[in-house]
Amino acid sequence: MKKELIAYFKNHPSLKIKSKDLAKQLNIVEDHAYAELKHFLHMLTEEGFIKRDGKRYIYNAYVSGKLIGTLQIVGDGDYGFVILKDKNIKDVFVTGKNFNIAFDGDLVEISLIASHRGKSLEGEIIKVVERKRNEIVGTLHKSQSFFFIKPDDQKIHRDIYVAANKLGGAKTGDKVVAGDIEWKLPQLNPEGKIKEILGKAGSYDAEISSIAREFGLTYKFSKEVEREAEAILEIIPQAEIKKRLDLRNKTIFTIDPEDAKDFDDAVSVENLSNGNYQVGIHIADVSHYVHEGTAVYQEAIKRATSVYLVGKVIPMLPEKLSNTICSLVPHKDRLTYSVIVEMTPRNKIVSYEIHKSVINSKRRFTYDEVQEILDNEEGELWDEINQLNKIAQTLRQKRMSKGSINFFSPEVKFRLDKNGVPVEIKIKEVRDSHKLIEEFMLMANQIVAQHVQPKENKKTFPFVYRIHDLPDKEKIMEFARFVKTLGYHFDPNSANKSKQFQMLLDEVVGKEEEAVVNEVAIRSMAKAVYSTKNIGHYGLGFKYYTHFTSPIRRFPDLVVHNLIHRFNSNNLENNLSLEELEEICNHSSAKERNAVNAERLSVKLKQIEYLKGRVGEDFHGVVSGITHFGIFIELSQTLSEGLIRLRDMQDDFYVYDEKNYAINGKRTGRRIRLGDKVNVKLIRVDEERREIDFILLED
């Protein structure tokens, strides 16, 4: 019974409970068992495991082991949550006054406060175990007799004071990096020293450097890495060509965005004498040049992915490799890894081969050029492009019929002037030319993942998969409730939820709420990650899936190339262990999430910069978020998101209706819901705080 009591209090750390109620919870009905329960409650109280508060008992977190977790601050620092290492205990709510000297992201120790709000545990931070940041980026200001840095990251909720003798030559208005940060008392501000001047706040280079610092992105290669890359020769030895499948006389071409600098995939198609056709997916063989143990390889592991900021790429590999030696530029011999697939006229896969190869791309197409050829039904390589497009359309139809979900997340494209200032924002169109390439990359990734599956009497081969778990039941229920408020139907209990998702997403295509519905649908899903444990890819509806097609910009793809080569060569002695591969998967997944966040911030900052000259103008938008302090609006033309604060809504007193994703006017009864179309006026743009404010216009 003592063990049972210990487990109960650990699982309910904030619960105050009477002995009689505890007996009911533990199904104790006999008198002798109840007496035993009271005996052990007394014993645990004496030991300090629990403590008494009147007639109630509560878990004594101070004595029974430290509660350690990561602080996640919400909004402007009014409150946050500590995500505990002990996954048996839910997140702990912490008000701003109880942050002590902790920053967002710090590993902290907390104690629970006896009272708690609603369903959340409440605590206070008593110690910072480990700082997340050694440096903080922000803009230098002066106020009367002292200098301070206002951090770029709003979740760093305190300004950093800087003594006059620690400015390092920085001037007011400079974007700077603060280090040597000390924070001893919560009543005082943290203090630091300026370690680097990034440039004038607002300048393009300073903002790029600021984002890179904020997200821990290394944007310069070390001299050792650069030296190693420069020593790699572009000329391919004849001895290497002889080892490979020679496809240089084949009609192979690339299709990429107009501003692409590196081309890591190419395609081909040809008719066979038996009436079938052969599709080739040819991927840059980075693994031939980047070997395990080299400085370039170690740097690629560390970066794990290229990061695409607006107007600037922070590449995973040095430019000589990414833009020249490995890039499948036209009319140059290039080493590749080819997946060659024989298909029937009904697009059924008959067989496939995976070979190290050498190609010579005959043409570099942009998406727009291919789209023009498809629209006009004529042009260079029309036959090949048309045939590939028809195959891609069939593959897509088959994929969708088997439960693949076609999520749509609209993206914006910026036109920048020579100083990096945005002069135009357009929403990217997803057209047949984009879908063409996507389908063949999906097919290649599937084939490679299936290829390593164990045949009879063979052991499982350690491998890297791209997996996507089933959606959380509670989130699916929430999603169903949300779309119902917009007048759509989604059955959360359906046996085939993926088809339900696709039917709904098809229904909202072209409507103003399309982006919001897609965004909320994506949020209800698990995140796709890398793993050695294959559970399939729910969103795509694939049993086996990996990332093989972008080794210039994604490290897991490079690892998969090495694994496939060893598998095909039956050379498993030097293979990475399951533990090493899992570490690479976890690291790459984390770096990918970090890169996505950096890219989103880069877009947001450019949207803010674009709008700062348009204060006072009216815009059309959609309600993209609702909170207790206001409603978020996403502008239809630029996808910029800003806030209408409830305090600025003068026509009524509005109350937040969390259950129905709405705010309701008490006097007028006016309701504004997530997904509603609205007209707004831009009233404020604050570049430093990264905020856009609107007011609502009458219809």
VMD Tcl script that draws the C-alpha trace (Angstrom):
set ca {
  {0.00 0.00 0.00}
  {2.89 2.39 0.70}
  {4.13 1.99 -2.88}
  {0.61 2.57 -4.16}
  {0.32 5.79 -2.14}
  {3.71 7.05 -3.33}
  {2.69 6.43 -6.96}
  {-0.66 8.16 -6.44}
  {0.82 11.35 -4.97}
  {3.55 11.49 -7.63}
  {0.88 11.27 -10.35}
  {-1.24 13.96 -8.65}
  {1.43 16.34 -7.30}
  {-0.86 19.34 -6.73}
  {-3.85 17.49 -5.34}
  {-4.99 18.12 -1.77}
  {-7.05 15.15 -0.66}
  {-8.74 13.84 2.51}
  {-8.02 10.28 3.65}
  {-11.65 9.21 3.02}
  {-11.57 10.55 -0.54}
  {-8.21 8.89 -1.09}
  {-9.68 5.57 0.08}
  {-12.42 5.91 -2.55}
  {-9.83 6.65 -5.25}
  {-7.88 3.52 -4.30}
  {-11.03 1.36 -3.94}
  {-10.41 0.74 -0.22}
  {-13.66 -0.30 1.50}
  {-12.77 -2.63 4.41}
  {-12.12 -1.06 7.82}
  {-8.79 -2.81 8.35}
  {-7.53 -1.62 4.93}
  {-8.62 1.95 5.73}
  {-6.76 1.77 9.06}
  {-3.68 0.58 7.18}
  {-4.09 3.51 4.75}
  {-4.12 6.03 7.63}
  {-1.06 4.33 9.14}
  {0.94 4.76 5.93}
  {-0.28 8.34 5.44}
  {1.08 9.12 8.90}
  {4.36 7.35 8.08}
  {4.79 9.24 4.76}
  {4.05 12.51 6.56}
  {6.74 11.72 9.15}
  {9.17 10.89 6.34}
  {8.38 14.23 4.65}
  {7.10 12.64 1.44}
  {3.69 14.28 1.96}
  {2.50 17.04 4.25}
  {-0.80 17.82 5.98}
  {-2.89 20.90 5.36}
  {-5.79 20.61 7.82}
  {-7.46 17.28 7.05}
  {-5.94 17.08 3.59}
  {-2.67 15.57 2.37}
  {-0.48 16.90 -0.47}
  {2.70 15.70 -2.18}
  {5.69 17.54 -0.66}
  {7.61 18.41 -3.83}
  {10.30 20.22 -1.85}
  {11.49 17.01 -0.22}
  {10.43 14.27 -2.59}
  {12.81 15.04 -5.40}
  {13.48 18.15 -7.44}
  {11.05 19.23 -10.15}
  {13.23 20.17 -13.14}
  {12.01 21.41 -16.49}
  {12.29 23.96 -19.30}
  {10.63 27.37 -19.01}
  {8.49 28.39 -21.99}
  {7.38 32.02 -21.72}
  {4.14 33.01 -23.47}
  {3.57 36.37 -25.18}
  {5.19 39.40 -23.55}
  {6.26 37.57 -20.40}
  {3.06 37.78 -18.36}
  {3.17 34.04 -17.77}
  {4.69 30.80 -18.94}
  {4.87 27.06 -18.41}
  {7.60 24.75 -17.19}
  {7.73 21.56 -19.25}
  {8.96 19.01 -16.72}
  {11.49 16.28 -17.42}
  {9.23 13.93 -15.48}
  {6.63 13.23 -18.16}
  {4.25 11.79 -15.54}
  {3.60 15.34 -14.29}
  {1.82 17.81 -16.53}
  {3.15 21.28 -17.40}
  {3.35 23.76 -14.53}
  {1.88 27.27 -14.91}
  {4.16 30.11 -13.73}
  {3.17 33.79 -13.53}
  {5.68 36.45 -14.60}
  {6.31 37.52 -11.00}
  {7.46 33.96 -10.21}
  {10.01 33.67 -13.05}
  {12.77 34.69 -10.62}
  {15.94 35.19 -12.74}
  {14.98 32.73 -15.49}
  {14.88 33.48 -19.22}
  {12.74 31.65 -21.78}
  {14.27 28.26 -22.59}
  {16.29 27.97 -19.37}
  {16.39 24.68 -17.50}
  {14.92 25.49 -14.10}
  {13.95 24.00 -10.76}
  {10.49 24.82 -9.48}
  {8.43 24.32 -6.37}
  {4.68 23.87 -6.54}
  {2.38 26.45 -5.04}
  {-0.43 24.85 -3.07}
  {-3.12 26.81 -4.87}
  {-3.53 26.24 -8.56}
  {-5.63 27.71 -11.34}
  {-8.21 25.53 -13.09}
  {-6.60 22.34 -14.34}
  {-3.02 23.64 -14.39}
  {-0.47 23.05 -11.67}
  {1.06 26.33 -10.52}
  {4.63 26.82 -9.39}
  {7.45 29.25 -8.82}
  {11.00 29.06 -10.13}
  {13.49 28.68 -7.30}
  {16.69 28.07 -9.27}
  {18.15 28.30 -12.78}
  {19.88 24.97 -13.42}
  {21.23 25.81 -16.89}
  {20.97 28.81 -19.19}
  {19.75 28.21 -22.74}
  {21.58 31.25 -24.11}
  {25.12 32.47 -23.61}
  {24.43 35.44 -25.86}
  {21.44 37.69 -26.54}
  {20.86 39.78 -29.67}
  {19.11 43.16 -29.53}
  {19.22 46.88 -30.21}
  {21.27 49.27 -28.08}
  {19.39 52.18 -26.46}
  {20.28 54.95 -24.03}
  {18.06 56.28 -21.26}
  {19.46 59.29 -19.41}
  {22.62 58.00 -17.73}
  {22.60 54.30 -18.63}
  {22.62 52.04 -21.70}
  {20.43 49.00 -22.23}
  {19.76 46.39 -24.91}
  {16.18 45.62 -25.90}
  {16.29 41.94 -26.96}
  {14.97 40.98 -30.42}
  {13.32 37.90 -28.97}
  {10.20 39.12 -27.16}
  {10.35 36.12 -24.85}
  {13.51 37.57 -23.33}
  {11.27 39.65 -21.10}
  {13.91 41.89 -19.45}
  {16.20 44.50 -20.99}
  {19.95 43.92 -20.59}
  {21.84 46.77 -18.89}
  {25.30 47.63 -20.24}
  {27.89 49.75 -18.43}
  {29.50 52.57 -20.44}
  {32.89 50.83 -20.30}
  {31.42 47.61 -21.79}
  {29.92 49.07 -24.99}
  {32.75 47.79 -27.19}
  {32.42 50.78 -29.52}
  {28.69 50.29 -30.11}
  {26.43 53.28 -30.62}
  {22.75 53.82 -29.86}
  {20.66 52.17 -32.56}
  {23.20 49.43 -33.34}
  {22.17 45.80 -33.51}
  {24.50 44.06 -31.05}
  {25.31 40.75 -29.40}
  {25.45 40.79 -25.59}
  {27.48 38.23 -23.67}
  {28.87 37.62 -20.16}
  {25.32 38.08 -18.88}
  {24.85 38.15 -15.12}
  {21.50 38.25 -13.36}
  {21.61 37.93 -9.60}
  {18.34 39.39 -8.33}
  {14.87 39.43 -9.98}
  {14.33 42.99 -8.68}
  {17.23 44.20 -10.84}
  {17.78 43.85 -14.57}
  {20.39 41.48 -15.99}
  {23.72 43.05 -16.99}
  {25.99 42.21 -19.90}
  {28.84 43.19 -22.17}
  {28.65 43.94 -25.90}
  {30.67 41.28 -27.70}
  {29.84 42.04 -31.34}
  {28.27 44.82 -33.41}
  {26.11 43.35 -36.20}
  {25.32 46.67 -37.88}
  {22.71 49.39 -37.77}
  {19.35 48.06 -36.57}
  {17.04 47.65 -39.57}
  {19.85 47.15 -42.10}
  {19.58 43.95 -44.14}
  {22.90 42.40 -43.07}
  {22.25 43.20 -39.41}
  {18.80 41.59 -39.49}
  {20.11 38.41 -41.18}
  {22.96 38.18 -38.66}
  {20.47 38.81 -35.85}
  {18.19 35.93 -36.93}
  {21.19 33.63 -37.31}
  {22.39 34.49 -33.78}
  {18.91 34.23 -32.28}
  {18.47 30.69 -33.59}
  {22.05 29.56 -33.12}
  {22.71 29.25 -36.87}
  {26.34 29.15 -37.95}
  {26.48 31.21 -41.14}
  {30.24 31.23 -41.74}
  {32.33 28.14 -42.43}
  {35.61 27.65 -40.59}
  {38.85 28.02 -42.51}
  {39.45 24.27 -42.18}
  {36.09 23.46 -43.78}
  {36.64 25.99 -46.58}
  {40.17 24.65 -47.25}
  {38.89 21.08 -47.40}
  {36.07 22.04 -49.81}
  {38.41 24.07 -52.06}
  {40.75 21.07 -52.36}
  {37.99 18.91 -53.90}
  {38.39 18.69 -57.69}
  {35.45 19.24 -60.06}
  {36.92 16.97 -62.74}
  {35.60 13.40 -62.48}
  {38.30 10.72 -63.01}
  {37.61 8.20 -65.80}
  {38.16 5.40 -63.28}
  {35.17 6.65 -61.27}
  {32.96 6.96 -64.36}
  {33.74 3.32 -65.28}
  {32.37 2.15 -61.91}
  {29.00 3.82 -62.56}
  {25.97 3.55 -64.77}
  {26.75 6.03 -67.57}
  {23.63 8.05 -68.41}
  {25.35 11.04 -70.00}
  {23.72 10.47 -73.39}
  {20.21 10.36 -71.90}
  {17.79 13.31 -72.03}
  {17.94 14.34 -68.37}
  {16.90 17.77 -67.10}
  {16.23 19.75 -63.91}
  {13.15 21.78 -62.87}
  {13.67 24.28 -60.04}
  {12.60 27.73 -58.80}
  {13.92 30.68 -60.80}
  {16.19 31.83 -57.94}
  {17.59 28.37 -57.10}
  {21.36 28.20 -56.72}
  {21.78 24.44 -56.21}
  {20.11 21.68 -58.23}
  {20.12 18.34 -56.45}
  {17.48 16.43 -58.45}
  {16.90 15.73 -62.15}
  {14.39 13.60 -64.06}
  {14.14 11.64 -67.30}
  {11.64 9.46 -69.17}
  {11.90 7.20 -72.20}
  {9.72 4.63 -73.93}
  {10.79 0.97 -73.88}
  {10.41 -1.57 -76.68}
  {7.95 -3.65 -74.61}
  {5.45 -0.78 -74.47}
  {6.39 0.28 -70.94}
  {8.35 3.39 -70.08}
  {11.32 4.08 -67.86}
  {11.37 7.01 -65.43}
  {14.67 8.17 -63.93}
  {15.05 10.20 -60.73}
  {18.67 11.33 -60.49}
  {19.96 12.79 -57.23}
  {23.30 14.55 -56.62}
  {25.79 12.06 -55.12}
  {27.08 14.27 -52.30}
  {28.31 11.17 -50.44}
  {31.09 10.70 -53.04}
  {32.63 14.03 -51.99}
  {31.66 14.37 -48.32}
  {33.12 11.50 -46.33}
  {32.58 10.49 -42.71}
  {35.23 11.92 -40.40}
  {36.12 14.92 -42.58}
  {35.69 18.51 -41.42}
  {33.02 19.13 -44.12}
  {31.06 16.08 -42.96}
  {31.26 17.10 -39.29}
  {30.07 20.62 -40.16}
  {27.18 19.13 -42.18}
  {26.15 17.02 -39.16}
  {26.24 20.11 -36.96}
  {24.13 22.22 -39.35}
  {21.89 19.29 -40.44}
  {19.98 21.48 -42.93}
  {20.26 24.54 -45.11}
  {18.22 27.50 -43.88}
  {16.36 29.66 -46.40}
  {15.94 33.17 -45.03}
  {14.37 35.85 -47.24}
  {17.05 36.81 -49.77}
  {19.76 34.73 -48.07}
  {20.62 31.04 -47.78}
  {22.67 29.66 -44.90}
  {23.83 26.44 -46.62}
  {24.62 23.10 -45.06}
  {27.63 22.65 -47.38}
  {30.26 25.16 -48.58}
  {29.36 26.98 -51.80}
  {31.90 25.13 -53.95}
  {30.08 21.87 -53.20}
  {26.50 23.08 -53.02}
  {26.51 25.43 -56.03}
  {29.18 23.87 -58.23}
  {30.62 20.36 -57.77}
  {27.46 18.62 -56.52}
  {24.89 20.83 -58.27}
  {23.37 19.23 -61.39}
  {24.08 22.23 -63.62}
  {23.41 21.82 -67.36}
  {26.04 20.53 -69.80}
  {28.41 19.33 -67.06}
  {29.18 15.75 -66.05}
  {27.88 15.15 -62.55}
  {27.94 12.17 -60.19}
  {24.48 11.03 -59.13}
  {22.48 8.33 -57.42}
  {19.69 7.19 -59.76}
  {16.41 5.44 -59.03}
  {15.29 4.00 -62.37}
  {11.71 2.75 -62.50}
  {9.98 0.69 -65.19}
  {6.25 1.44 -65.33}
  {3.34 0.15 -67.41}
  {1.18 2.54 -69.47}
  {-1.28 2.37 -66.52}
  {1.54 3.64 -64.24}
  {2.05 0.43 -62.31}
  {5.65 -0.13 -61.15}
  {7.04 -3.29 -62.78}
  {10.60 -3.07 -61.46}
  {13.20 -0.61 -60.25}
  {16.97 -0.29 -59.93}
  {19.10 1.93 -57.69}
  {22.51 2.77 -59.14}
  {25.45 5.07 -58.63}
  {25.50 6.93 -61.94}
  {26.92 9.81 -63.95}
  {24.71 12.24 -65.89}
  {24.99 15.34 -68.03}
  {21.88 17.51 -67.68}
  {20.61 18.73 -71.06}
  {18.55 21.65 -69.74}
  {17.89 23.69 -66.61}
  {14.15 24.56 -66.54}
  {12.41 26.90 -64.14}
  {8.92 26.02 -62.88}
  {7.48 28.91 -64.92}
  {9.14 27.68 -68.12}
  {7.75 24.16 -67.66}
  {4.30 25.56 -66.85}
  {4.36 27.62 -70.04}
  {5.26 24.51 -72.07}
  {2.40 22.56 -70.45}
  {-0.08 25.42 -70.99}
  {0.91 25.95 -74.66}
  {1.33 22.21 -75.35}
  {4.60 22.90 -77.16}
  {8.17 23.88 -76.49}
  {11.58 22.41 -75.75}
  {11.36 18.76 -74.60}
  {7.55 18.95 -74.81}
  {7.16 15.16 -75.27}
  {9.17 14.30 -72.16}
  {7.59 17.03 -70.01}
  {4.06 16.13 -71.13}
  {4.63 12.42 -70.48}
  {6.10 13.04 -67.02}
  {3.22 15.37 -66.17}
  {0.62 12.73 -67.13}
  {2.42 10.10 -65.03}
  {2.64 12.54 -62.09}
  {-1.09 13.28 -62.28}
  {-1.91 9.55 -62.16}
  {0.51 8.95 -59.29}
  {-1.10 11.82 -57.40}
  {-4.62 10.48 -57.96}
  {-3.57 7.02 -56.74}
  {-1.86 8.51 -53.71}
  {-4.90 10.58 -52.77}
  {-7.26 7.61 -53.22}
  {-5.16 5.63 -50.73}
  {-5.46 8.28 -48.02}
  {-2.66 10.76 -48.69}
  {-3.60 14.23 -47.40}
  {-2.86 17.26 -49.57}
  {-2.24 19.99 -47.00}
  {-1.95 23.49 -48.42}
  {0.17 26.08 -46.61}
  {0.30 29.25 -48.71}
  {3.71 30.86 -48.96}
  {4.79 34.34 -49.97}
  {7.50 35.44 -52.35}
  {9.31 38.77 -51.89}
  {10.83 41.06 -54.47}
  {13.69 42.93 -52.78}
  {15.59 46.00 -53.94}
  {19.41 46.16 -53.93}
  {19.39 47.01 -50.20}
  {17.21 44.03 -49.31}
  {14.09 46.17 -48.78}
  {10.85 44.42 -49.84}
  {9.08 46.27 -52.66}
  {6.50 43.59 -53.50}
  {4.92 40.54 -51.83}
  {3.16 37.84 -53.85}
  {1.53 34.59 -52.80}
  {3.28 31.65 -54.48}
  {1.17 29.62 -56.87}
  {1.39 25.83 -56.72}
  {0.97 24.68 -60.34}
  {1.34 21.46 -62.33}
  {5.07 22.07 -62.83}
  {5.60 21.99 -59.03}
  {3.40 18.92 -58.58}
  {5.25 17.09 -61.37}
  {8.58 17.15 -59.56}
  {6.99 16.51 -56.15}
  {5.38 13.21 -57.24}
  {8.63 11.74 -58.59}
  {10.55 12.73 -55.49}
  {7.86 11.06 -53.33}
  {8.08 7.93 -55.48}
  {11.88 7.76 -55.19}
  {11.77 8.25 -51.41}
  {9.21 5.44 -51.09}
  {11.18 3.03 -53.27}
  {14.42 3.62 -51.36}
  {12.68 3.04 -47.98}
  {11.06 -0.17 -49.23}
  {14.33 -1.36 -50.77}
  {16.04 -1.97 -47.40}
  {13.19 -3.97 -45.88}
  {14.36 -7.44 -44.78}
  {13.72 -10.31 -47.15}
  {13.54 -13.93 -46.02}
  {16.08 -14.96 -43.35}
  {17.67 -11.51 -43.25}
  {18.12 -9.20 -40.29}
  {16.54 -5.78 -40.08}
  {18.86 -3.18 -41.61}
  {19.44 -0.03 -39.48}
  {17.99 2.83 -41.50}
  {16.71 6.42 -41.34}
  {13.01 6.91 -42.02}
  {10.84 9.98 -42.33}
  {7.84 9.20 -40.13}
  {4.55 10.89 -39.28}
  {2.49 9.61 -36.34}
  {-1.29 9.35 -36.06}
  {-3.02 12.57 -34.94}
  {-3.87 13.06 -31.27}
  {-7.52 12.18 -30.51}
  {-8.18 15.30 -28.45}
  {-6.74 17.56 -31.16}
  {-8.89 15.85 -33.79}
  {-12.00 16.45 -31.66}
  {-10.98 20.11 -31.32}
  {-10.49 20.38 -35.08}
  {-13.94 18.90 -35.74}
  {-15.48 21.43 -33.36}
  {-13.66 24.29 -35.04}
  {-14.71 23.47 -38.63}
  {-18.29 22.99 -37.43}
  {-18.31 26.66 -36.33}
  {-17.45 27.54 -39.96}
  {-20.28 25.40 -41.34}
  {-18.21 22.38 -42.41}
  {-18.49 18.75 -41.32}
  {-15.65 16.53 -40.10}
  {-16.32 13.19 -38.37}
  {-13.59 12.70 -35.70}
  {-14.73 9.09 -35.17}
  {-14.42 8.10 -38.81}
  {-12.42 4.92 -39.44}
  {-10.63 6.69 -42.31}
  {-9.77 10.14 -40.96}
  {-7.24 10.85 -43.72}
  {-9.98 10.71 -46.37}
  {-12.16 12.89 -44.15}
  {-9.34 15.42 -44.00}
  {-8.89 15.39 -47.77}
  {-12.62 15.77 -48.47}
  {-12.73 18.80 -46.19}
  {-9.57 20.36 -47.63}
  {-11.00 19.91 -51.15}
  {-14.19 21.63 -49.99}
  {-12.38 24.79 -48.82}
  {-10.10 25.15 -51.89}
  {-10.25 28.69 -53.22}
  {-12.24 30.03 -50.27}
  {-10.88 32.73 -47.99}
  {-10.87 30.42 -44.98}
  {-8.78 27.83 -46.89}
  {-5.49 28.92 -45.31}
  {-6.95 28.99 -41.76}
  {-8.59 25.57 -42.10}
  {-5.35 24.09 -43.48}
  {-3.29 25.73 -40.72}
  {-5.56 24.43 -37.93}
  {-5.60 20.98 -39.59}
  {-1.79 20.93 -39.66}
  {-1.66 21.99 -36.00}
  {-3.91 19.05 -35.10}
  {-1.37 16.68 -36.63}
  {1.79 15.21 -35.17}
  {5.03 16.65 -36.57}
  {6.92 14.62 -39.19}
  {10.37 13.63 -37.87}
  {13.35 11.40 -38.63}
  {13.57 8.06 -36.84}
  {15.15 4.60 -37.03}
  {11.80 3.13 -35.92}
  {9.49 2.96 -38.91}
  {5.82 3.63 -38.13}
  {4.93 4.89 -41.61}
  {3.92 8.35 -42.75}
  {0.31 9.10 -41.85}
  {-0.03 12.36 -43.79}
  {1.25 10.83 -47.04}
  {-0.42 7.48 -46.42}
  {2.87 5.61 -46.99}
  {3.97 2.48 -45.12}
  {7.64 3.16 -45.94}
  {9.14 6.59 -46.54}
  {12.53 8.28 -46.21}
  {14.36 11.40 -47.39}
  {16.77 10.58 -50.22}
  {16.25 13.36 -52.76}
  {17.90 16.49 -51.25}
  {21.40 15.62 -49.96}
  {22.80 19.07 -50.78}
  {20.49 20.71 -48.24}
  {19.45 17.93 -45.77}
  {21.89 15.80 -43.79}
  {19.57 12.76 -43.33}
  {19.45 12.38 -47.14}
  {23.26 12.22 -47.22}
  {23.18 9.53 -44.50}
  {20.55 7.57 -46.47}
  {22.83 7.64 -49.55}
  {25.63 6.09 -47.50}
  {23.29 3.49 -46.02}
  {21.86 2.49 -49.42}
  {25.36 2.13 -50.90}
  {26.42 -0.14 -48.05}
  {23.20 -2.14 -48.30}
  {23.59 -2.65 -52.07}
  {27.29 -3.48 -51.68}
  {26.53 -5.86 -48.79}
  {29.17 -3.94 -46.84}
  {27.59 -3.71 -43.40}
  {30.72 -3.88 -41.24}
  {31.35 -0.13 -41.15}
  {27.70 0.85 -40.88}
  {26.60 3.31 -38.23}
  {24.98 1.70 -35.21}
  {21.27 2.02 -34.47}
  {22.13 4.32 -31.54}
  {24.31 6.58 -33.74}
  {21.59 6.78 -36.39}
  {18.93 7.59 -33.77}
  {21.13 10.40 -32.45}
  {21.43 11.79 -36.00}
  {17.63 11.52 -36.40}
  {16.90 13.39 -33.17}
  {19.48 16.09 -33.92}
  {18.28 16.54 -37.52}
  {14.63 16.76 -36.44}
  {15.48 19.44 -33.87}
  {17.60 21.40 -36.35}
  {14.81 21.20 -38.93}
  {12.29 22.68 -36.46}
  {14.78 25.41 -35.58}
  {15.33 26.23 -39.27}
  {11.57 26.43 -39.91}
  {11.19 28.87 -37.01}
  {14.08 31.01 -38.29}
  {12.60 31.03 -41.80}
  {9.17 32.05 -40.45}
  {10.70 34.92 -38.48}
  {12.62 36.04 -41.57}
  {9.34 36.18 -43.51}
  {7.56 37.98 -40.66}
  {10.27 40.66 -40.41}
  {10.08 41.34 -44.16}
  {6.28 41.56 -43.98}
  {6.60 44.06 -41.13}
  {9.18 46.07 -43.08}
  {6.89 46.10 -46.13}
  {3.88 47.33 -44.11}
  {5.65 50.04 -42.09}
  {5.11 52.55 -44.92}
  {1.42 51.69 -45.23}
  {0.12 52.73 -41.80}
  {-3.38 54.19 -42.15}
  {-4.33 52.00 -45.14}
  {-7.27 49.58 -45.17}
  {-6.88 45.87 -45.82}
  {-8.98 42.74 -46.19}
  {-8.14 39.71 -44.06}
  {-9.25 36.59 -42.22}
  {-9.39 36.00 -38.45}
  {-6.47 33.59 -37.93}
  {-6.37 33.39 -34.12}
  {-8.42 34.36 -31.07}
  {-7.12 34.91 -27.53}
  {-8.32 36.52 -24.33}
  {-6.52 39.77 -25.25}
  {-7.41 40.12 -28.92}
  {-7.92 38.63 -32.36}
  {-5.19 37.94 -34.92}
  {-5.82 38.92 -38.54}
  {-4.01 37.46 -41.56}
  {-4.09 39.83 -44.54}
  {-5.31 38.11 -47.70}
  {-2.82 39.76 -50.09}
  {0.43 39.45 -48.12}
  {-0.33 36.79 -45.44}
  {1.03 39.27 -42.88}
  {-0.44 38.65 -39.42}
  {-1.29 41.34 -36.89}
  {-3.42 41.89 -33.82}
  {-6.63 43.74 -33.01}
  {-6.49 44.28 -29.26}
  {-9.79 43.92 -27.45}
  {-9.10 47.20 -25.67}
  {-9.07 48.94 -29.09}
  {-12.54 47.61 -29.98}
  {-14.60 50.57 -28.80}
  {-18.01 49.57 -30.23}
  {-18.69 47.00 -27.47}
  {-17.25 45.05 -24.55}
  {-16.09 41.72 -25.99}
  {-15.77 38.46 -24.06}
  {-13.49 35.60 -25.12}
  {-15.41 32.39 -25.93}
  {-12.65 29.76 -25.98}
  {-14.98 26.83 -26.62}
  {-16.39 28.32 -29.82}
  {-13.21 30.03 -31.11}
  {-14.93 33.40 -30.89}
  {-15.34 36.70 -29.08}
  {-18.84 37.94 -28.27}
  {-20.04 41.52 -27.80}
  {-21.99 41.83 -24.53}
  {-24.23 44.70 -25.67}
  {-24.66 44.11 -29.38}
  {-24.33 40.32 -29.39}
  {-21.84 40.62 -32.27}
  {-19.75 37.48 -32.69}
  {-16.38 37.28 -34.43}
  {-15.08 33.75 -35.08}
  {-11.90 32.11 -36.26}
  {-12.03 32.09 -40.06}
  {-14.32 35.14 -40.39}
  {-13.54 37.62 -43.19}
  {-12.96 41.18 -41.96}
  {-11.82 44.62 -43.12}
  {-9.17 46.30 -41.01}
  {-7.09 49.48 -40.84}
  {-3.35 49.30 -40.13}
  {-2.66 51.61 -37.16}
  {0.80 50.64 -35.90}
  {3.94 48.80 -37.01}
  {6.63 48.25 -34.37}
  {9.73 46.72 -35.99}
  {11.60 46.44 -32.71}
  {8.80 44.54 -30.94}
  {7.90 42.72 -34.18}
  {4.26 43.73 -33.87}
  {1.52 44.80 -36.30}
  {-1.68 46.34 -34.91}
  {-5.01 46.78 -36.67}
  {-8.41 48.16 -35.78}
  {-11.61 46.61 -37.07}
  {-13.59 48.49 -39.71}
  {-17.35 48.32 -39.94}
  {-18.64 46.15 -42.79}
}
mol new
graphics top color blue
foreach p $ca { graphics top sphere $p radius 0.5 }
foreach p [lrange $ca 0 end-1] q [lrange $ca 1 end] { graphics top cylinder $p $q radius 0.2 }
display resetview
